[in-house]
Amino acid sequence: MGLNSEDWLDDTRRSYDSVAVTYADVTRHLLDETPEERSALASFADRVRAQGGGLVADVGCGAGRITAHLRELGVDAFGIDLSPGMIDVARREHPGLRFEVGSMTDLALADASLAGLVAWYSLIHIPDDELGSVLAHFRRVLRPAAPLLLAFHVGDDSELKTQGYGGHPIRLHVHRRQHSRMREWLTDADFTLEATKTTTSPESPLGGLILARRQT
C-alpha cells in the first residue's frame, strides 16, 4: 500500500478515539443478530477449555463486547486496543474486566503466554505488507496448538473511509481479503487451518471467519 507505518497507525488510533462512544452504541448488540458468529466464538472457547484454559487476548477489542462475550463463555479473556478512547469506553462498559492500550504490530506479551487469541474484524486496518509480521506476533504469544480466531471483510479492494460512526471525520483504511489469501498468510506464519466460513451479518455484508491453531 505504500503507507508509512507510523502514519496509518496514528490515523487508526485517532479515528477510533473520535468515534469510540458512538461505535460502542452502534455495535453493542450486533452479536444478538449473528448466530454464525456466536457459533464461531463458542467453538473457539470450547477449544481453549479443552486444552486446559488460560489467558486469552481479544486483540483490537474496541469497546470490549467480544471480550465480555468470551468471558460469558467461560474464557479468561482480556482486551487490547490501539485506541485509548476505545479502552476508556471498554472499561466503563465492562467494569471489572481487563483492558489495556497496545498495538498488534508489537504485542507486549510474553512468548507462549496465551491459551488463545481473537482478532475480530481488527486485521482489516493492517496493510498487506504488515500482515505477515502481525501474524508472526500472534504465533509468538500463543502456546503451541493454541487456537486463533480471525474475522475479516471478504473482498479484493481497500478503501479510505473519511466519515465514521455518528458522522465523525476519520481517516481509516479498510482492507478486504479473500479466504485464499488469508490462508496463505496463516500457513506462512506456521498456523494450521481448522475451519473457514463466509458469513453475511450486520457486522459485515460479506465476512470471513477462520479458526486456526499454532503449530507445535
N, C-alpha and C positions, 0 to 999 in steps of 0.2 A: 504493500500500500504506500510505501514511501513516507510513512508517518514517523516523526521523531517520537521516541518512546515517552519522553517527559511531556510532550505536547498532548498526546492522546490520553495519557493518564491524568494529567491536570484537567483536560476537558471533561473527562468522565467523572472525576471527583466533583468538580464544580457543578456540573449538570445535575448530578444526583443530590448534591446538597440543596440545590434550588427547588427541587420537586419532592423532597423527602416526605413531607406531611401529606401532600396530595397523592403521591404514589401509594402510601400506606392505605389511604382511604379507598382508592380505586382497586387495589389488589387484595384487600383483606380477606374477602370471601371467595376468591377465584377457585380454590380447591373444592369448594362445595359443588361447583359446576363441572368438575373434571374427574370423573370416576377412573379413567385410564391413568391419569397422573397420580391419583391417590393409590391406585394399584401398584404402580411402579415404585412409589415411595415405600409402600408396605413390603414389597418384595425385597427392596434394599434393606429395610430394617430387619426382616427375617434373616437375611444373610449375615448381618452384623451380629445378631443374637446367637445364631447357630455357630459362629466362630468364637463365642465366649464374651462378646460385648467389648466395651471400651469406648474411648473418646471418639466422637465423630464431628467433623468440621463441615459446616454449611458455608462454602466459600462464595462470596458475592451475595451475602444473605439479605441485603436490602433492609426492609423493615422487620425482618425476623419471622415471617409467617411460616416458612418451611422449617426453620429451626424449631419453632414451637410445635409444629405438626410432628416432627420427628420425636420430640420429647413425649408427645401423646402416644406415639407408637412404642414407647419403652426404650428409646435410644438416648444415650448420654451425649446430646448434641450441643454444640455452641456455634456462634456465628462470627464470621469475619467479613468486613466490607471496606472498600476503599474510601467510602464517603463518611466523614464524621457526622454529617447531618443525618444520614440513614441510621448510623449506630445510635445516635441520640434518640431517634424515634423508636428503634427496636427496643431499647432499654425501657422506654416509657410504656410501650405496648405490651411488653412481656417482662415485667419485673421479676427478678429472681433468676433469670436466665443469663448466661454469659455471652456477651458480645464485645468484640474488640475491633479497632481500626487496623487494617492491614491490606496488603496487596497480594493477589495470586501470582504476580510476577516475581515475588521474593518472599515466600511464606516464612515467617519467623516461628517455625515449629521444628521440633527435633526430628531427626531421621527415624522412620518406622514408629512414630508415636501415635498414629491414628488407626482405629479399627474400621474406619470408613470415611468417605468424602463425597459430598454432593456439590455439584456446580449447576444450579438451577437457573437456566437462561442467563447465566453470567459470563460465559465464554463468548457471547455474541458481540462483546465490545473489544475483544482481543484481536489485533491484526493477524493475518495469516503467518507472517514471519516471526511472530512471538508465541504462537500457539504451541509449538513443539517444546519450547522452554517451559511454558506453564505446565504442560502435562508431565514434563520431567520433574518439576517441583511436586506435583501431585504424587507421582510414583515415589519420590524420595521420602515423603512424610507418611506414606501408608505402610502398614505392616505387610509382609508377604501374604499373598492371597486375599488381602482385604478388598472389599468392593468399592467401586467408583460408579456413581450415577450422574449422568450428564443429561440436561435438557437444553435444546437449542432450536433456533429457527431454521427451517429447511429451505434451501434455495441456492442460487448461484451468484447472487449480487450483494453489494454493500450499498448503504445509503448514509447520508449525513442528515440526522434529524436536528432541526433548529427550533422546534417547538415541542415542549414536553407536557407531562400531566398538568392539567389546570391552566394550560396556555403559557407556562413559563418559558422564557427563552433559554435554549440549551444548545450545546454543540456536542453531539453524541453520534459516533459512528456505530452502525449496527451491521453486522456481518452474518449472512445466511450461508449455510453449508449443507452439502449433500451427505447422506449417511456414509457413502463410499469414501469420501474424503476424511470424514471424522474417523472411520475405521482405520484408514491408513495412518493417521497421526497417532492413534492409540497403539496400534501394532508397533510402530517405530519407537514408541515410548515404553515398550515392554509390558503392555497390558494385554490380557486375554479377553476377547469379547464373549459375553454371556447371552445377551438379548438385545434386540433393537426393535423399535416400533415407530411408526409415523402416526401422529395424532392431529386432531383439529379441536381447538379449545379456545375459551376466552383469552387464555394466555398467549396463544399463537395460532393464526389461521392455518398454518402448516408447521407443525412442530415435530421434533425428533427426540426420542428417548433412547439412551444407550446405557445398559448395565454392563460393566466390565470388572475385572479384578486384576490387581497387581500380580505379575508373575513372581514365582518364588525365586 
